[in-house]
Amino acid sequence: MSEGDTQARIAQPTSFMPTWFLALATVPILLGLLYFCRDFLIPIALALLLFILVTAFIRRLQSIEILGWAPPRWVSSLIGIGMFFLAIIFLAAVISDQIAAMTDAGPRYTARFESLLADVTEVIGDQRVAALRSAVAGIDLGAWVSTVVDTVSGLLGVVSLVLLYLGFMLAERGAFSEKLPRLCASRVEAARLTATLRSISESVQQYMWINTVTSALSGLLAYIVLKLVGVDFAAFLALFVFLVNFIPNIGSVLGVILPTLVAILQFDGLMPAVIVAVVYGGGDAIIGNVVQPAMQGKSLNLSTIMVMIALTFWGAMWGGVGAFMAVPLTMVTMIVCAEIPALLSVAILLSSDGVLPGTNAAHATDTSG
């Protein structure tokens, strides 16, 4: 070996810690930050998700042509942002009105629940429902409703912070695109970072837009069915259906269970609950299994088992908000890992067919083959 090669090897920096050890040390730190800093991270993550949704809606408005005229960007932005904030105000009004109605109906629902429990006792015997009766006797519906009201009041503060973040993001989106190239050391790195962020944005926009449309269809169907049957709190239950349908797999089940339970507690007979479960449940199944896949196609490209694991993980980390954001966060993770050679196998594992977005698609296909 020549003297130059020896000096080059000596001058080459060496790592005192293997890569696997650094990974094992980093993961617990990252998990700790996600869990213990969730009060700080959740509003920012929600604001980013809403920013992507508003941006997708603005782009849809820009694509609309009326007699050959398409609205300019500033008109589409003004309409999109205005409609979004009007929707937030409308939802807040619906929630506050429905909570007052729930408070008034609390004693009636408690009496109906105890009556149903007595009927069940006559059928299956006292011993089998003794524990359930003991649990029901300790239920204070008024205190429960008060807890719900306090929780909603606390959420209003979070919503205000999210909207504040969202407003600044919308105001600075143009300036961010100009700052992005200056963050990189070269034009090649800037182009790669821009392509990665564009891929993340387009994928999450597509997912959020499709789920917003299909969730709105499910919420509208629930509202129509509940109104026709005469179920209380139809607007609140429709809003609940709209929100939980963003949660993969189990969201649609929860969206059927809660309105059905309310119908059971409200009416003396079971027929209204059966109508709600069959008519709305069947319609929601069509939306989830026919309409959504037709709109989505292969754009999601996430493994089903990985979606369930992500749902469990983010639900444990961030609660209901984490379950709501599980799929977008998993999509972002897959796209970022696809751009890092050392994490390419993780991206392939997260995907449904091993074909990754962007420039690594061909490489992923060769690897999977």
N, C-alpha and C positions, 0 to 999 in steps of 0.2 A: 504494500500500500504506500502510495506516495505521501510526501510530507504535506502537500496541499490538501489531499483528501483527509488526512488526519486532523489538520487544523480546521477543516470545514466541519468535521464531525464534532470536534470539541466546541466550535462556535455555535453549533446548532442547539437551540434551547431544548431541554428535555423536561418532560412532565414527571413530577414526583408522585402523582396519583393516577392510577389507571382510570379509563373512561367509565367503566362500570361502577367504580367506587364513587366517582363524582355524581353519576346519575342517582345512585342510591342515597347519597347525601342531599341531593337537590330536591328529590321528590317529597320527602317529609316537610322540608321547608316550604315548598310550594303549596302543599296541602294545608299546612298551618296558616299560611297567609290567606288562602281562599276561605278558610273557616273563620278565623278570628278577625279578619278584616272584612267580613261579609256586609256589615252595616255601611261601610264605605264603598265597597265594590258593587253592591247590588244596584244602587241608583245610577251609577255610571253605566253598568251593563244594560239596564233597562233603557236608559237614554240613548245608548248606541243602537239598540234594537229598534226603538221607535224612530230614530233618525233614519235608519235603513228603510223602514216601512214608509215613512213620509217621502223619502227620496224615490222609492219605487212608485208611489202613487203620483208624484209629480211627473215622473217619466211617462206613466200611462196617460196622464192628461196631455202631455206634449205630443203623444202619438195620435191623438184624436184630431180628425179633420172634419170641418163643417163647411160644405160647399167649396172645398179646395183651400180653406183657410185653417191653419194650425196655430194655436195660441203660442206666443213667444214664451221663453223660459220664465221671465219675471211674472207674467200673468199666471202661468201654471203653478209657479211657486206660491204666489199670493193665494190662489184658490185652494191649493192643496193644504197649505199651512192653516189657512182660515177654517177649512172644513174639519181639519183634525182637532183644532182647539174647540170648535163648536161641538164636536162629538164628545170631547172630554167633559165639557160643561153639561151636556145633556145626560151623560152617564152619571155624573155626580148628583144631578137633580133626581134621576130615577132612583138611585141608591138611597138617598136621604128620605124620599117619599115612601119607599117600600119598607125601610126600617121602622118608620113610624107605624105603618100598617101591621107589620109583624109584631110590634110591641102590643098593639091593641088586640090582636088575635091570639096572643099567647095563652091566656086562661082557657079559651075555647079548645085549642089544640091539646092542651094538657088533659082536659076532661075527656076528649075523644080518645086520646091515647090510653088512658086508664080504662075506658070502656072496652076498647079493643083487647086490652090485656085480660080483662075479666072474661071476655068471650073465649079467648085462647085457653084460659085456665079451665073453663068448663069442658073443653074438648080433650085436652091432654092431661088434666089433673093438676092439683095444687103443687105437688112436690117438684115437678119439672120446671115450673115457672116461679118458684119461691125466690130464687136468687134474682131473677129479672124484676119481680115486683119490689124486692128490697132496693134494687138500684133505681127503679122509677120513683119510689117514695122519696129518695134523696135528691131528686131533680128539682131545681129551682129555676123554672123557665124564665122568670123575670131577671134573675141574676145572669142567666145565660145570655139573654138579649142585651143586657147592659154591657156584658163583656164584648159582645159583637159590636155594639156601638162604640165602645172605647177602642177596639181594634181598628175599626173603620176610621175613627178620628185620628189614630196614630198613622194610618196609611195615608191620610190626606197630607200629612207633613212630608212623607216620602214622595208622594205624587208631586207636590210642589217643588221639591228638590229635583226630581226627574225632569219636570217641565223646564226648570231653570237651566239645567244642563243641556236639554234639548234645544232651547232657544239659542244658547251660545254656539252649539254645534252647527245649527242652521245658519247662523250669522257668519261663521268663520269657515264654511266648507270651501268657498272659493280661495281664501287665503291659504288653506291647508294644502291644496293641490299645487300652489306655487312654492310652498316651503318644502314639499316632499323631496324634490331633486337635491336640495341643499343638505339634506340629512345624510346623503350617501357620498362615498369617497370618489365614485366614478359614475359615468353615464350608464355603464353596463349594470352596476348595482342599482342605480335609480330606476332603470327600465325593468329590472327583475322585481324590485320592490313594488313598483307601480302595477305590474302584471299580477303579482300575488294579491295585492289589495283589491284590484279590480275583480279577480276571480272570487275572492271572499265576498265582496259586495254583491256581485251578480248572483252567486249561489244563495246567499242569505235573503236577498231581495226576492228571488224567485220563490223560495220556501215561504217567507212571510206573506207575500202577496197571495199565493195559492191558499194558504191556511186561513188568511183573513177572509177571503171570499167564501170558502167552504164553511168556515165557522159561522160567518154571518148568515149563510143559508140555513145552517142547523138552528141558529138562534131564532131566525124568522119563522121557520117551520114550528119550532117549539112554542113560540108566542101565539101563532095562529091556532094550533091544536089546543093549547091551554086556555085561550080565550073562548074558543068554541065550547069546550067542555065546562068552562066556568071555574077553573082552578084559581085559587088566590095567588097573588104575587106573580102574575104571569110575566110582567116586565122584568122583575128581579131574576126569576128562574131562566128566562131567555138570555139575560146577560150572563148568568152563571154558565149556561150551556155554551155561549159564545167563547167564554174564557177557557173553560176546561177542555174544549176541543183542540186547543193548541197543545195539550199534553198528549203525546203519542199513546196509542193503544188503550190505555185505561181512561182517558178523558171522555171518550164517547160513552163508555159504560157509566161513569159518574153522571154524565148529562142525562141519562135515562132514569137512573135510580132516584135522584133527588125529586124531580117532578112527580114521579110515581108515588113516592112516599108522602109527599104533600097531598096528593089526591086521595090517598088512603086515609089520611088523618082528617081531611076536610069533609068527605062525604060519608054517609051511612053505609052505602053499598060499595062493592068493589068494581062495578062496571066502569065508572069514570077512570079509575086507575088502570084498568085493563085497556081502555081506549087510548090513554096516554102512552102506555108501554108499547102497545102494538102499532098504533098509527105513527106516533112520533118516532119510536124506536126503529120501526121499519123504514121510515123516510130517512132517518139519520144513517142507517146502515147503507142505503142506496147512495147517499151523498159521500160517505166515507169509503165505500168499496167500488163505486162506479165513477162518480163525478170527479173526486179528487185524483185517483190514478190517471184518469183521462187528461186532466189538466197538467198533472205533474210529469207524466212520462217517466223518463229515466234521469231527470234532473237531480233528484235527491242523492241516489247512488250511495246510500249508507246501509251497512249490514243491520238486519233487524235485531239480531242478538246484541250487537253493539249499541243500538239505540236503547234497548231495555237496560243494558248495563249503565249507559250514560244517564238514563232517567233515574235509576237508583242512586248513582253517585251524586249527581247534582241536586237531587231531592234531599239527600242526606247533608249535603254541604249548605245549600241555600233554601231548603224548604220548598214551599209551593212555587216560589219564583224560580228556583233552580229547575224544577220539573218543567215549568213553562218554557225555560230557555235551553233545555237539554239538547234538543236537536240543532238549533243554530250554533251553540257552542261546540258540539261535536263536529259539525261541518267545518267550522273555522279551524279546529284542531287538525282535521284531515288535510285541509288545503295547506296549512303551514308546514305540517310534517312532510307533505309531498315535495316541498321546496328545500328540505334539508336532507342531504344524502344519508346521513346517519339515522334519520327517523323515517326513511322511505318505507320500511317494512311496517311501521305503525300505521301509516296512511293506507297501505294496501289492506291491512287487517281491518281497518275501520270501514273500508269501502265494501260495496255489495258484490262487485265483480272483479275487483283488482285494477280496474281502469281508472286512472286518476285524472283530475282536471288539469288543463294547461299543458305545458311543454313536456311534462313527465308521463303523459298518458302512454306514449309508445314504449317508453322504458318500463312502465308498470306492466304492460301487456307482455313484454319479453320476459320479465321476471316471473310473472304468474304462469307463463307457459313453460 
